[in-house]
Amino acid sequence: MLCAGKKSYFAAAVCIMTVTSMLAVSYLKLQRLSHQPKVIQEGRRCRGKIAISTITALEGNKTFIISPYFDDRESKVTRVIGIVHHEDVKQLYCWFCCQANGKIYVSKAEIDVHSDRFGFPYGATDIVCLEPKNCDPTHVSIHHSPYGNIDQLPRFEIKNRKPETFSVDFTVCISAMFGNYNNVLQFIQSMEMYKILGVQKVVIYKNNCSHLMEKVLKFYIEEGTVEVIPWPINSHLRVSYSWHFLQDGTHIGYYGQITALNDCIYRNMERSKFVVLNDADEIILPLKHPDWKTMMNSLQKQNPGASVFLFENHIFPETVFSHTFNILSWNTVPGVNILQHVYREPDRKTVMNPRKMIVDPRKVIQTSVHSVLRAYGKSVYVPMDVALIYHCRKGLQGNLPRESLIRDTTLWRYNSSLIMNVNKVLSQTVLQNQN
């Protein structure tokens, strides 16, 4: 016995702690070894069918794969963004086929269901596998067993394998567009405001929208601003319109919004300096700077080491109007004219305003909607006198009289450019055939 002969309580405690530490280290080493890639077949070619859907159900319909990404920030791993049942999925394996040496490797996955599941049985999940040391696999298959026929498994391309130089400064991630979305005017206004503020790319996870909205999306896709990711999550799971579980038989909250946000961060990790996580009816409005680039330069200088910047949400009720900028040609377009809504609700003392984020995607590991769950840098709460989120929607304090609202015309600083740009888009889309 290691502790034999020790008579004092202190010595016994030290001895117990030492043995416990040794056992813990040994256990971690064994765990690490169990996750090491192992060769299971040799002299094979990769023949499995390549998955092309955004959401792919695996056998048993308890695991859904979105996309794998190469991640070497800590060790050389493939990180698969997915959705799993938090109780029923106990083990998964990554099958790597190395074209160079004809070997097939299998790695036991770490299944990391994100903590912000909000009670739903299914949640956003990282399926993380160590990669073979002597191979840079381009594709991976996910299976519930280390045994089987790889030719029968769907293969997924591992993105971010090759480092890229940033092609854009700001990418906005919008997830998810659903409910036959038809708020056309506000969507166009938000898009044009994003562009004025410095955005070059907007990624939209689209479940469904109106025919007119499809026409607008087509315009922005052809312009090169928008990238649409099909998001048919309700073909696989019963989705909820709520963010928290209501014991109503649904599987996942708010159309799998959290999964889409995580995928969007990794999808843009190598091509965008910043990723902005907000909804289509939200605009981060700088108060001290003309655009996001100058604002972020300033915030980064003031907060070295920060990777997440959180902006406070403020509601501008769509039911309270200003008669300024009542543009007649816009009245035939479905949706809200944000230039007419410049009264915001006051803060409620008992309620904390939610926040949305601008992040350095290379420093984020996992995100939720209003904060990151895991990141390498620190998070910074941006003061309201620097910027706020203009959120034009149904009011949350509907009984307030107009005189209790705060008139805030920050948006009007951009009115000239915004009106001109919106008119240009409308003339080429919605109003094209109206004379």
C-alpha positions as CSV (number, residue, x, y, z in Angstrom):
1,M,0.0,0.0,0.0
2,L,1.3,3.4,-0.9
3,C,-0.2,4.9,2.3
4,A,1.2,2.3,4.7
5,G,3.0,3.8,7.8
6,K,1.4,7.2,7.5
7,K,-0.1,8.1,10.9
8,S,-1.1,11.7,10.7
9,Y,-4.4,12.7,9.1
10,F,-2.5,15.3,7.0
11,A,-0.2,12.7,5.6
12,A,-3.1,10.4,4.9
13,A,-5.0,13.1,3.1
14,V,-2.0,13.9,0.9
15,C,-1.5,10.3,0.1
16,I,-5.1,9.8,-0.9
17,M,-5.0,12.9,-3.1
18,T,-1.8,11.6,-4.7
19,V,-3.4,8.2,-5.5
20,T,-6.6,9.8,-6.7
21,S,-4.6,12.1,-9.0
22,M,-2.6,9.1,-10.4
23,L,-5.8,7.2,-11.1
24,A,-7.4,10.2,-12.8
25,V,-4.4,10.7,-15.0
26,S,-4.4,7.0,-15.9
27,Y,-8.1,7.1,-16.7
28,L,-7.6,10.2,-18.9
29,K,-4.8,8.4,-20.7
30,L,-6.9,5.4,-21.3
31,Q,-9.8,7.5,-22.5
32,R,-7.4,9.3,-24.9
33,L,-6.1,6.0,-26.2
34,S,-9.7,4.7,-26.7
35,H,-10.3,7.6,-29.0
36,Q,-7.2,7.2,-31.0
37,P,-7.8,6.3,-34.7
38,K,-7.4,2.6,-35.5
39,V,-6.8,1.0,-38.8
40,I,-9.7,-1.5,-39.6
41,Q,-9.2,-2.1,-43.3
42,E,-6.4,-1.7,-45.9
43,G,-6.2,-1.5,-49.6
44,R,-9.7,0.0,-50.0
45,R,-10.9,3.0,-52.0
46,C,-13.4,5.4,-50.7
47,R,-16.7,4.5,-52.4
48,G,-19.5,5.7,-50.1
49,K,-22.1,8.1,-51.5
50,I,-21.2,11.7,-50.8
51,A,-24.0,13.4,-48.8
52,I,-25.4,16.6,-50.4
53,S,-28.3,17.5,-48.1
54,T,-27.8,20.1,-45.4
55,I,-29.3,17.8,-42.9
56,T,-28.6,14.0,-43.2
57,A,-30.3,11.5,-40.9
58,L,-28.2,8.5,-39.9
59,E,-29.6,5.0,-39.4
60,G,-32.1,5.0,-36.5
61,N,-33.1,8.7,-37.0
62,K,-31.6,9.8,-33.6
63,T,-28.5,11.4,-35.1
64,F,-28.5,14.1,-37.8
65,I,-25.4,15.4,-39.5
66,I,-25.0,19.0,-40.7
67,S,-21.4,19.3,-41.7
68,P,-17.9,18.3,-40.5
69,Y,-15.1,20.9,-40.1
70,F,-11.4,20.5,-39.6
71,D,-10.3,22.0,-36.3
72,D,-6.7,22.1,-35.2
73,R,-6.9,24.8,-32.6
74,E,-6.1,22.3,-29.8
75,S,-5.4,19.0,-31.6
76,K,-6.0,17.7,-35.1
77,V,-9.7,16.8,-35.0
78,T,-12.7,16.6,-37.2
79,R,-15.6,18.5,-35.5
80,V,-19.0,17.5,-36.9
81,I,-21.9,19.9,-36.3
82,G,-25.0,17.8,-35.7
83,I,-28.2,17.2,-33.8
84,V,-28.6,14.2,-31.5
85,H,-31.1,12.8,-28.9
86,H,-29.4,13.7,-25.6
87,E,-30.2,10.4,-24.0
88,D,-30.5,7.8,-26.7
89,V,-27.3,8.4,-28.6
90,K,-24.5,6.8,-26.5
91,Q,-21.7,6.3,-28.9
92,L,-20.6,7.3,-32.4
93,Y,-17.6,6.6,-34.6
94,C,-15.8,8.6,-37.3
95,W,-14.7,6.5,-40.3
96,F,-11.9,8.1,-42.2
97,C,-10.9,6.8,-45.6
98,C,-7.3,7.9,-46.5
99,Q,-6.9,7.9,-50.3
100,A,-3.1,8.2,-50.0
101,N,-2.4,4.9,-48.3
102,G,-5.7,3.1,-48.9
103,K,-6.3,2.6,-45.2
104,I,-9.6,3.1,-43.4
105,Y,-9.3,4.4,-39.8
106,V,-12.0,4.5,-37.2
107,S,-12.0,6.9,-34.2
108,K,-14.4,6.8,-31.3
109,A,-16.2,10.2,-31.1
110,E,-16.6,12.5,-28.2
111,I,-20.4,13.4,-28.2
112,D,-20.7,16.9,-26.8
113,V,-24.4,18.0,-26.6
114,H,-24.5,21.7,-26.1
115,S,-25.6,22.8,-22.6
116,D,-28.3,25.3,-24.0
117,R,-30.8,22.6,-25.0
118,F,-33.6,24.3,-23.0
119,G,-35.3,21.0,-22.1
120,F,-35.8,19.7,-25.6
121,P,-34.9,16.0,-26.2
122,Y,-32.7,16.9,-29.2
123,G,-29.9,19.5,-29.1
124,A,-27.1,21.0,-31.1
125,T,-24.1,18.7,-30.7
126,D,-20.4,18.6,-31.5
127,I,-19.3,15.1,-32.6
128,V,-15.5,15.3,-32.2
129,C,-13.0,12.7,-33.5
130,L,-9.2,12.6,-33.5
131,E,-7.9,12.4,-37.1
132,P,-5.2,9.9,-38.2
133,K,-1.7,11.4,-37.8
134,N,-0.4,10.3,-41.2
135,C,-3.5,11.3,-43.2
136,D,-5.4,14.5,-44.0
137,P,-8.8,13.0,-44.8
138,T,-11.1,15.0,-47.1
139,H,-14.3,13.1,-46.1
140,V,-15.7,11.3,-43.1
141,S,-18.5,8.9,-42.4
142,I,-20.3,8.7,-39.0
143,H,-21.6,5.4,-37.7
144,H,-23.0,4.0,-34.4
145,S,-20.5,1.2,-34.5
146,P,-16.8,0.6,-35.3
147,Y,-17.8,-2.3,-37.5
148,G,-19.6,-2.3,-40.8
149,N,-19.2,-1.7,-44.5
150,I,-18.0,1.9,-45.2
151,D,-19.4,1.6,-48.8
152,Q,-22.9,1.7,-47.2
153,L,-22.2,4.9,-45.2
154,P,-22.8,8.4,-46.5
155,R,-19.6,10.4,-46.8
156,F,-19.4,14.1,-45.7
157,E,-16.8,16.5,-47.0
158,I,-14.6,18.0,-44.2
159,K,-14.7,21.7,-44.6
160,N,-11.9,24.2,-43.6
161,R,-9.2,21.7,-44.5
162,K,-7.2,24.4,-46.3
163,P,-6.6,27.8,-44.6
164,E,-8.0,30.7,-46.6
165,T,-7.3,34.4,-46.5
166,F,-10.3,36.5,-45.4
167,S,-12.6,37.3,-48.3
168,V,-14.9,39.5,-46.3
169,D,-14.8,41.6,-43.1
170,F,-18.4,40.9,-41.9
171,T,-20.7,38.0,-42.4
172,V,-24.2,38.1,-40.9
173,C,-25.8,34.7,-40.0
174,I,-29.6,34.6,-40.0
175,S,-31.3,31.5,-38.7
176,A,-33.8,30.3,-39.4
177,M,-36.2,31.8,-42.0
178,F,-39.5,29.9,-41.6
179,G,-43.3,30.4,-41.3
180,N,-43.7,31.4,-45.0
181,Y,-41.7,34.5,-44.2
182,N,-43.1,37.5,-46.0
183,N,-41.8,40.6,-44.2
184,V,-40.3,41.7,-47.5
185,L,-39.8,45.5,-47.0
186,Q,-38.1,45.1,-43.6
187,F,-35.9,42.4,-44.9
188,I,-34.7,44.6,-47.8
189,Q,-34.2,47.5,-45.5
190,S,-32.1,45.3,-43.1
191,M,-30.1,44.0,-46.0
192,E,-29.3,47.5,-47.3
193,M,-28.5,48.7,-43.7
194,Y,-26.1,45.8,-43.3
195,K,-24.4,46.8,-46.5
196,I,-24.2,50.4,-45.5
197,L,-22.6,49.4,-42.2
198,G,-20.0,47.2,-43.9
199,V,-21.4,43.7,-44.5
200,Q,-20.3,41.8,-47.6
201,K,-22.1,38.5,-47.0
202,V,-25.4,37.3,-45.4
203,V,-25.9,33.6,-44.8
204,I,-29.6,32.6,-44.4
205,Y,-30.7,29.2,-43.2
206,K,-34.0,29.0,-45.1
207,N,-36.8,26.6,-44.1
208,N,-39.5,28.4,-46.2
209,C,-40.7,31.8,-47.3
210,S,-43.2,33.4,-49.6
211,H,-43.0,33.4,-53.4
212,L,-42.2,37.2,-53.3
213,M,-39.5,36.7,-50.7
214,E,-37.9,34.0,-53.0
215,K,-37.7,36.6,-55.7
216,V,-35.9,39.0,-53.4
217,L,-33.5,36.3,-52.2
218,K,-32.8,35.5,-55.8
219,F,-31.8,39.1,-56.5
220,Y,-29.4,39.1,-53.5
221,I,-27.9,35.7,-54.4
222,E,-27.2,37.0,-58.0
223,E,-25.8,40.2,-56.5
224,G,-23.4,38.0,-54.5
225,T,-24.5,39.3,-51.1
226,V,-26.7,36.3,-49.9
227,E,-25.9,32.7,-49.5
228,V,-28.9,30.5,-48.8
229,I,-28.5,27.3,-46.9
230,P,-31.5,25.0,-47.2
231,W,-32.8,24.1,-43.8
232,P,-35.5,21.4,-44.0
233,I,-35.3,20.5,-40.3
234,N,-39.1,19.9,-40.0
235,S,-38.7,17.0,-42.5
236,H,-36.7,15.2,-39.8
237,L,-37.9,16.5,-36.4
238,R,-41.0,18.0,-34.8
239,V,-40.0,21.7,-34.4
240,S,-41.2,24.2,-31.9
241,Y,-41.8,27.9,-32.5
242,S,-40.7,28.5,-28.9
243,W,-37.2,28.5,-27.5
244,H,-38.0,26.4,-24.4
245,F,-39.6,22.9,-24.2
246,L,-43.4,23.0,-23.4
247,Q,-43.9,19.2,-23.0
248,D,-45.9,19.3,-26.3
249,G,-44.2,16.5,-28.1
250,T,-41.8,18.7,-30.1
251,H,-38.2,17.6,-30.5
252,I,-36.1,20.8,-30.9
253,G,-36.6,24.5,-30.3
254,Y,-37.1,27.3,-32.7
255,Y,-36.4,25.4,-35.9
256,G,-32.9,24.2,-34.7
257,Q,-31.7,27.8,-34.5
258,I,-28.7,27.0,-32.3
259,T,-27.4,24.3,-34.6
260,A,-27.6,26.6,-37.6
261,L,-25.8,29.4,-35.7
262,N,-22.9,27.0,-34.8
263,D,-22.7,25.7,-38.4
264,C,-22.6,29.3,-39.7
265,I,-19.7,30.2,-37.4
266,Y,-17.6,27.2,-38.6
267,R,-18.7,27.6,-42.2
268,N,-17.3,31.2,-42.2
269,M,-14.4,30.6,-39.9
270,E,-11.8,30.8,-42.6
271,R,-13.4,33.4,-44.9
272,S,-14.8,36.1,-42.7
273,K,-12.9,38.3,-40.1
274,F,-16.1,38.7,-38.0
275,V,-19.4,36.8,-37.9
276,V,-22.6,38.7,-36.8
277,L,-25.3,36.6,-35.1
278,N,-28.6,38.3,-35.3
279,D,-32.1,38.0,-36.8
280,A,-33.4,39.7,-39.9
281,D,-35.4,42.2,-37.9
282,E,-32.4,43.3,-35.9
283,I,-29.7,45.8,-36.8
284,I,-26.7,46.7,-34.7
285,L,-26.6,50.5,-34.8
286,P,-23.4,52.2,-34.0
287,L,-23.8,55.5,-32.1
288,K,-20.2,56.7,-32.0
289,H,-19.0,55.4,-35.3
290,P,-20.2,55.5,-38.9
291,D,-19.9,51.8,-39.6
292,W,-19.1,48.5,-38.1
293,K,-15.4,48.4,-39.2
294,T,-14.5,51.6,-37.4
295,M,-16.6,50.5,-34.4
296,M,-14.9,47.1,-34.2
297,N,-11.4,48.6,-34.6
298,S,-12.1,50.8,-31.6
299,L,-13.6,48.0,-29.5
300,Q,-10.7,45.7,-30.2
301,K,-8.2,48.3,-29.2
302,Q,-10.1,48.9,-26.0
303,N,-10.5,45.2,-25.2
304,P,-7.4,43.3,-26.2
305,G,-7.9,39.6,-26.0
306,A,-11.7,39.8,-26.5
307,S,-13.3,37.6,-29.1
308,V,-17.0,38.1,-28.4
309,F,-18.8,41.5,-28.4
310,L,-22.4,41.5,-27.1
311,F,-24.8,44.2,-28.0
312,E,-28.0,45.1,-26.0
313,N,-31.4,44.5,-27.7
314,H,-33.9,47.3,-27.7
315,I,-37.5,47.0,-28.9
316,F,-38.9,49.6,-31.4
317,P,-42.7,48.6,-31.5
318,E,-44.0,48.2,-35.0
319,T,-47.4,49.5,-33.9
320,V,-46.0,53.0,-32.9
321,F,-45.5,55.2,-36.0
322,S,-43.8,58.4,-37.0
323,H,-45.3,60.0,-40.1
324,T,-41.9,60.9,-41.4
325,F,-40.7,58.8,-44.3
326,N,-44.2,57.6,-45.2
327,I,-43.0,56.6,-48.8
328,L,-46.1,55.9,-50.9
329,S,-44.4,53.4,-53.3
330,W,-43.4,51.3,-50.3
331,N,-47.0,51.0,-49.1
332,T,-47.7,48.2,-51.6
333,V,-44.8,46.1,-50.4
334,P,-45.6,43.5,-47.6
335,G,-43.7,44.2,-44.4
336,V,-42.7,46.9,-42.0
337,N,-41.1,50.3,-42.9
338,I,-38.5,50.6,-40.2
339,L,-37.9,54.3,-40.9
340,Q,-41.3,55.0,-39.4
341,H,-40.6,53.3,-36.1
342,V,-38.2,55.4,-34.0
343,Y,-39.8,55.0,-30.6
344,R,-38.2,52.4,-28.3
345,E,-39.5,50.8,-25.2
346,P,-37.7,51.8,-21.9
347,D,-35.7,49.2,-20.0
348,R,-37.6,47.1,-17.5
349,K,-35.9,47.0,-14.1
350,T,-36.7,43.4,-13.5
351,V,-35.8,42.1,-17.0
352,M,-32.4,41.9,-18.5
353,N,-32.2,42.8,-22.2
354,P,-31.0,39.9,-24.3
355,R,-28.0,40.5,-26.4
356,K,-26.7,39.5,-29.9
357,M,-23.1,39.2,-31.0
358,I,-20.3,40.0,-33.2
359,V,-17.6,37.4,-32.8
360,D,-14.2,36.4,-34.1
361,P,-15.2,32.9,-35.5
362,R,-11.8,31.5,-35.0
363,K,-12.0,32.0,-31.3
364,V,-15.5,30.4,-30.8
365,I,-16.0,26.7,-30.0
366,Q,-19.7,26.7,-29.2
367,T,-22.4,29.4,-29.3
368,S,-25.9,29.8,-28.1
369,V,-28.2,32.6,-29.2
370,H,-27.5,35.3,-26.7
371,S,-24.0,34.3,-25.6
372,V,-21.2,31.9,-26.5
373,L,-20.9,28.7,-24.5
374,R,-17.2,28.1,-25.1
375,A,-14.6,30.4,-26.6
376,Y,-10.9,31.1,-26.3
377,G,-11.2,34.9,-25.8
378,K,-13.2,36.9,-23.3
379,S,-16.7,38.3,-23.9
380,V,-17.3,42.1,-23.7
381,Y,-20.6,43.8,-23.1
382,V,-20.7,46.8,-25.4
383,P,-22.1,49.9,-23.7
384,M,-25.4,51.2,-25.0
385,D,-23.8,54.6,-25.8
386,V,-21.5,52.8,-28.3
387,A,-24.1,50.7,-30.1
388,L,-27.5,49.1,-29.6
389,I,-29.6,46.6,-31.4
390,Y,-32.5,48.3,-33.3
391,H,-35.2,45.6,-33.1
392,C,-38.4,46.5,-34.8
393,R,-41.1,44.0,-33.9
394,K,-44.2,43.5,-31.9
395,G,-43.8,45.4,-28.6
396,L,-43.2,43.6,-25.3
397,Q,-44.7,46.4,-23.3
398,G,-47.9,46.9,-25.2
399,N,-49.8,48.9,-22.5
400,L,-47.3,51.7,-22.4
401,P,-48.6,55.1,-23.5
402,R,-46.7,56.8,-26.4
403,E,-45.2,59.4,-24.0
404,S,-43.5,56.7,-22.0
405,L,-41.5,55.5,-25.1
406,I,-38.1,57.0,-25.9
407,R,-37.7,58.8,-29.3
408,D,-34.5,57.5,-30.9
409,T,-33.8,58.6,-34.4
410,T,-30.3,57.1,-34.8
411,L,-31.5,55.1,-37.8
412,W,-32.4,58.4,-39.6
413,R,-28.7,59.2,-39.9
414,Y,-28.7,56.7,-42.8
415,N,-32.0,57.6,-44.4
416,S,-30.7,59.1,-47.6
417,S,-28.5,56.1,-48.6
418,L,-31.1,53.6,-47.3
419,I,-34.0,55.1,-49.2
420,M,-32.0,55.2,-52.4
421,N,-30.7,51.6,-52.1
422,V,-34.1,50.2,-51.1
423,N,-35.8,51.9,-54.1
424,K,-33.2,50.3,-56.4
425,V,-33.8,46.8,-55.0
426,L,-37.6,47.2,-55.1
427,S,-37.5,48.5,-58.7
428,Q,-35.7,45.3,-59.8
429,T,-37.8,42.9,-57.7
430,V,-41.1,43.7,-56.1
431,L,-42.1,46.7,-58.2
432,Q,-40.6,45.5,-61.4
433,N,-43.9,44.7,-63.2
434,Q,-46.0,47.3,-61.4
435,N,-46.8,50.4,-63.5
